[in-house]
Amino acid sequence: MRVLLAFVACFLLCAPPASAQPAFEIAVTDDSTTVAADSPATYRVTVRNPSDAPATADVELTLPVGVRLTGVQDGGTSPEPWLAMWALDVPAGGAMTVAATFVPGPPRPGATGLAASACVVREHVRVLCATDTNQVPGAEDGPHNAASGEEGESGNVLVLVVSLAAVVVAAAGVSLWRARRRVAAESRV
């Protein structure tokens, strides 16, 4: 029983604090559904702040393999040739749009499209993402501008947390069962 209480106490004390960060909405587009090698284009990333308070959003635009970033506008930086980053002060109830220009190269063998992702990042974790997919001419059709869930990769995190909790509960149950068995065996002696 002490093991179970220790687990519960640790879980409550070790849990990360609730985030007071505002929820954002994000979209990315280049206003095209297909790409041709060496044809310049521009990705535009729009971040909306539906809350009633201004907020800062760190934004990353990750380009697909075979695409070369040629320029970052609106105060952004490019620490890598495939990555653009911005720190945005988004007004309450407002939106900000930033842009990056790129040139697609030839697609990888077997590729049916190129996908770029724009994400709101908090403490080095992508928490909300949107994707723009451009088809390679002649390839099968696929999704365009598919936005991910509110918390980005939260589905994967949820599965991991639930799985970990199940393992911990099972281990606590086995420990409790063994302890009761040991006490019962000692009382018979």
C-alpha positions in Angstrom: 0.0 0.0 0.0 2.9 2.3 0.7 4.2 1.8 -2.8 0.9 2.8 -4.2 0.7 5.9 -2.0 4.3 6.8 -2.9 3.5 6.5 -6.6 0.4 8.7 -6.3 2.3 11.3 -4.3 5.2 11.3 -6.8 2.7 11.6 -9.7 1.0 14.6 -8.1 4.2 16.3 -7.1 6.2 15.5 -10.2 3.5 16.4 -12.7 4.4 19.4 -14.9 2.5 22.6 -14.0 -0.6 23.5 -16.0 0.3 25.7 -18.9 -1.0 29.2 -18.8 0.0 29.6 -22.5 -2.7 30.8 -24.8 -4.0 28.5 -27.6 -3.0 29.5 -31.1 -4.3 28.6 -34.5 -1.8 28.1 -37.3 -1.9 27.7 -41.1 0.7 27.4 -43.9 0.2 27.7 -47.6 2.0 28.5 -50.8 -1.3 28.9 -52.7 -0.4 26.0 -55.0 -1.2 22.3 -55.2 1.8 21.3 -57.4 5.5 22.1 -57.6 8.0 22.1 -60.4 11.7 21.9 -59.8 13.5 25.3 -59.8 10.3 27.3 -59.8 10.5 29.9 -57.0 7.5 30.1 -54.6 6.6 31.5 -51.2 5.3 29.9 -48.1 3.1 32.1 -45.9 2.5 31.1 -42.2 -0.4 32.7 -40.4 -0.7 32.5 -36.6 -3.9 33.6 -34.9 -4.3 34.4 -31.3 -8.0 33.9 -30.4 -7.4 34.9 -26.7 -8.2 38.3 -25.2 -4.5 38.9 -24.3 -1.5 39.5 -26.5 0.9 36.6 -26.7 4.3 35.6 -28.0 4.5 32.7 -30.4 7.7 31.0 -31.5 7.2 29.6 -35.0 9.2 27.2 -37.1 8.8 26.4 -40.8 10.4 23.1 -41.8 10.9 22.6 -45.5 10.9 19.1 -47.1 13.9 17.4 -48.4 14.9 18.7 -51.9 13.6 22.3 -51.2 16.1 25.1 -50.8 15.2 28.1 -48.6 16.1 31.3 -50.5 14.8 34.0 -48.2 13.1 34.7 -44.8 11.0 37.8 -44.5 9.2 39.6 -41.6 12.1 39.5 -39.2 12.7 35.7 -39.3 15.9 33.8 -39.2 17.2 30.8 -41.0 19.6 28.8 -38.8 19.6 25.9 -41.3 18.9 25.9 -45.1 15.7 23.9 -44.5 14.4 25.9 -41.5 12.9 29.3 -40.9 12.1 30.7 -37.5 10.2 33.7 -36.1 9.3 35.1 -32.7 6.0 36.8 -33.1 4.1 39.1 -30.8 0.5 38.3 -31.8 -2.1 40.8 -30.6 -5.2 39.7 -28.7 -7.8 38.4 -31.1 -5.4 39.1 -34.0 -3.2 37.3 -36.5 0.2 37.7 -38.0 1.5 36.4 -41.3 5.1 35.8 -42.1 6.7 34.5 -45.3 9.7 32.5 -46.6 10.7 32.0 -50.2 12.0 28.7 -51.5 13.0 26.8 -54.7 12.0 23.1 -55.0 14.6 20.8 -56.3 13.9 17.5 -58.1 11.8 15.2 -55.9 13.3 12.1 -54.3 12.7 8.9 -56.2 9.3 7.5 -55.4 8.1 10.8 -53.8 4.5 11.8 -54.6 4.7 15.2 -53.0 6.6 17.7 -50.9 5.3 18.6 -47.4 6.3 21.7 -45.4 5.3 22.0 -41.8 4.8 25.2 -39.7 4.6 24.8 -36.0 4.1 26.9 -32.8 7.0 25.9 -30.5 7.0 26.1 -26.7 10.2 25.2 -24.8 11.6 23.4 -27.8 8.5 21.3 -28.3 6.2 21.6 -31.3 2.7 21.9 -29.8 0.6 23.0 -32.8 1.4 22.3 -36.5 -0.1 22.7 -39.9 1.2 21.2 -43.2 1.2 22.3 -46.8 1.6 19.4 -49.3 2.4 20.0 -53.0 2.0 17.1 -55.4 4.8 16.3 -57.8 3.4 16.5 -61.4 2.3 13.1 -62.6 2.2 11.6 -59.1 -1.0 10.3 -57.4 -3.2 13.0 -55.8 -3.0 13.5 -52.0 -4.1 15.8 -49.2 -3.3 19.6 -49.4 -3.0 21.8 -46.3 -3.9 19.2 -43.7 -3.8 20.8 -40.2 -2.8 18.7 -37.3 -4.6 18.6 -33.9 -4.7 21.4 -31.3 -1.7 20.1 -29.5 0.4 18.9 -32.4 1.7 15.5 -31.5 -0.4 15.1 -28.5 -2.0 11.9 -29.7 1.4 10.2 -29.6 2.1 11.7 -26.2 -1.3 10.6 -24.9 -0.7 7.0 -26.0 2.8 7.1 -24.3 1.4 8.5 -21.0 -1.5 6.1 -20.9 0.8 3.2 -21.6 3.3 4.3 -19.0 0.5 4.7 -16.4 -0.8 1.2 -17.2 2.7 -0.3 -16.7 3.1 1.6 -13.4 -0.4 0.6 -12.1 0.3 -3.1 -13.1 3.7 -3.0 -11.4 2.1 -1.5 -8.2 -0.6 -4.2 -8.4 1.9 -7.0 -8.7 4.0 -5.5 -5.8 0.8 -5.2 -3.6 -0.2 -8.8 -4.5 3.3 -10.1 -3.6 3.4 -8.1 -0.3 0.0 -9.5 0.7 1.1 -13.0 -0.3 4.3 -12.6 1.8 2.3 -11.4 4.8 -0.2 -14.3 4.5 2.7 -16.8 4.2 4.4 -15.3 7.3 1.2 -15.4 9.4 0.8 -19.2 8.6 4.3 -19.9 10.0 
